[in-house]
Each structure stands twice: as structure tokens, then as C-alpha cells.
Amino acid sequence: MAAIVRKCYSDFSRFLAPFSPSGLTTLIGAPLSVFGVRWASKKQGSSTAVRPRKHRGKGLGLKIREGEYAQAGSIIAIQRGYKWHPGAFVGTGRKNTLYALEPGYVRFTKEVLRPHFNSHLYRCVVRKIEPEERENVVRTFVHVVPEPQVGRFKLVKMI
């Protein structure tokens, strides 16, 4: 085996002899390399598109959970689309943000969604569902159960 390798190497070196640095020179008299010459002026740096970007999160999700107390005007949930629907004493802000209209405790319920066909909810949610399944569209609703009003009454004569 070693003899075969030596023979192949000697045959191969015979073919490379004219191209060796001592056998072939350029026009200016410098020897040429078998491996070639690097002509680039500088190395290629990594692209900035490959590096991961550091973006802040959108801050979506629940801000006040079920059973927690919510002040009037406090944000309950920030969402895109309708993951949670507004219920009693809950308003909808820009980009479907849910906020409390009255102070109280937050509750979640599963209810059948039956909006009017001209409403925004019908266009956004119900219209995308198959016609035979539109009768039983169950969604999560967010309600604020207000505190009982104690001592907040006025006499009829004062009104």
C-alpha cells in the first residue's frame, strides 16, 4: 500500500513540476503559487441584517387579572383584535383596549356572542365564521362588578 502511495505521489509531482514556484515565473520574475493569489483589498465583514435586533415588546395582555380591584379608567387589557370582549362597565379604547368605566372587581365569563349585524363586532368577529356556526359563538367577556353604593344617595327633594 505504501508503495502505491509513493508511486502515485511521484507521478503527481511529475505533473506539477512545471507549475511549481521554481519552475514557472511571472513576467516580472517572481514565482507563482499553485494556490493562487488573494486579490481582495479587505475581508468581508458580517452583515448587519444577520444580527438579531433588540425590539421592545408591544406590552399586550392582561394588566388587571380576575378578582383584582380596578379603578375607574384603569386599563384591564391591551389587545390586537378581540381576544376579550367588553362586558358590563367595561369600555373599548383605541386598538381594542379594554378599560374600567366604574371602580370594582374584574370578572371573566364565557358567553354567546350575538352582536347586531351592523355593528363593528359583527364585521370583525362573526362574519369570519361559517354561517352554520354563527348561532353558538362563545367568547370571553370582561366585566367589572362595581362596589355597592353606600352613602351615595340624595333625597328626592334635593334633586
C-alpha positions in Angstrom: 0.0 0.0 0.0 2.8 2.4 0.9 4.5 1.6 -2.4 1.3 2.5 -4.3 1.0 5.8 -2.4 4.7 6.7 -3.1 4.3 5.8 -6.8 1.1 8.0 -7.1 2.8 10.9 -5.3 5.8 10.7 -7.6 3.6 10.6 -10.7 1.6 13.5 -9.4 4.7 15.5 -8.5 6.0 15.0 -12.1 2.9 16.7 -13.5 3.2 19.6 -11.0 6.9 20.2 -11.7 6.4 22.8 -14.5 3.9 24.7 -12.2 6.0 24.7 -9.1 7.2 28.1 -7.8 10.8 27.3 -9.0 9.7 26.0 -12.4 7.3 28.9 -13.5 7.8 32.6 -13.0 5.7 35.6 -14.0 6.8 38.3 -16.4 8.3 40.3 -13.6 10.4 37.3 -12.4 8.5 36.4 -9.2 7.5 32.8 -8.7 3.8 31.9 -9.0 1.9 29.9 -6.3 -0.2 26.8 -7.1 -2.9 28.0 -4.8 -3.4 31.4 -6.4 -3.2 35.0 -5.1 -5.7 36.8 -3.0 -6.8 40.0 -4.7 -9.4 41.3 -2.2 -8.4 44.6 -0.5 -10.0 43.6 2.8 -12.1 40.9 4.4 -15.8 40.9 4.2 -17.4 41.9 7.5 -20.6 40.4 8.7 -23.9 41.9 7.5 -26.0 43.9 9.9 -29.1 42.2 8.6 -27.9 38.9 10.1 -27.6 40.2 13.7 -30.6 39.9 15.9 -32.4 43.2 16.6 -33.5 44.1 20.1 -37.1 45.3 20.0 -39.3 46.2 22.9 -42.3 44.1 23.4 -45.7 45.5 22.5 -47.0 45.2 26.0 -50.1 43.3 25.1 -52.1 41.2 27.5 -54.0 41.5 30.8 -53.0 44.3 33.1 -55.6 43.5 35.8 -56.5 39.9 36.4 -59.7 38.3 37.5 -60.7 39.1 41.1 -58.4 42.2 41.3 -59.7 45.6 42.0 -59.9 48.1 39.1 -60.2 51.9 39.5 -62.4 53.8 37.1 -60.5 54.4 33.9 -57.7 51.8 34.5 -56.7 49.6 31.7 -57.7 46.0 32.1 -56.3 44.5 28.8 -54.4 45.7 25.8 -55.1 43.5 22.7 -55.0 43.4 19.0 -58.2 42.0 17.7 -60.9 40.7 20.1 -59.4 38.1 22.4 -61.6 39.5 25.2 -64.8 41.3 24.6 -66.1 44.3 26.7 -68.9 43.4 29.2 -70.7 45.3 31.9 -68.9 48.6 33.0 -66.0 48.0 30.5 -65.2 50.3 27.7 -63.2 49.8 24.5 -60.5 52.3 23.6 -58.2 52.5 20.6 -56.9 49.2 19.2 -59.5 47.4 21.3 -58.0 48.3 24.7 -60.4 47.4 27.5 -60.7 49.8 30.4 -62.9 50.0 33.5 -65.8 52.5 33.4 -66.6 52.1 37.2 -64.5 51.1 40.1 -64.9 47.4 41.1 -63.6 43.9 40.7 -62.8 42.3 37.4 -64.7 39.1 36.3 -64.4 36.9 33.2 -67.3 35.0 31.8 -67.9 32.8 28.7 -71.0 34.0 26.8 -72.6 33.6 23.5 -71.7 36.5 21.2 -74.7 37.8 19.3 -73.9 41.3 18.0 -76.2 43.3 15.7 -75.3 42.7 12.1 -74.4 46.4 11.5 -72.1 46.6 14.5 -68.3 46.6 14.4 -68.1 43.3 16.3 -70.2 41.5 13.7 -67.9 42.7 10.9 -64.7 41.8 12.8 -65.6 38.5 14.5 -68.9 36.9 13.4 -68.7 37.4 9.7 -65.4 35.4 9.6 -67.1 32.3 11.0 -69.0 29.8 8.9 -72.8 30.6 8.6 -74.0 27.4 10.3 -71.7 28.0 13.3 -72.8 31.7 13.9 -75.5 30.8 16.3 -73.2 29.5 19.1 -70.2 31.7 19.0 -68.8 31.6 22.6 -66.3 34.2 23.6 -64.7 35.5 26.8 -66.2 38.7 28.2 -64.6 41.0 30.8 -66.9 42.6 33.4 -66.3 45.0 36.2 -68.6 44.3 39.2 -69.0 47.7 40.9 -68.9 48.1 44.6 -72.2 48.6 46.3 -73.0 52.2 46.7 -73.2 53.0 50.3 -73.9 56.5 51.4 -74.2 57.9 47.8 -77.8 58.8 47.7 -79.7 62.0 47.5 -83.1 62.8 48.8 -85.8 63.2 46.2 -86.4 66.8 47.4 -82.8 67.7 46.7 -82.9 66.7 43.1 
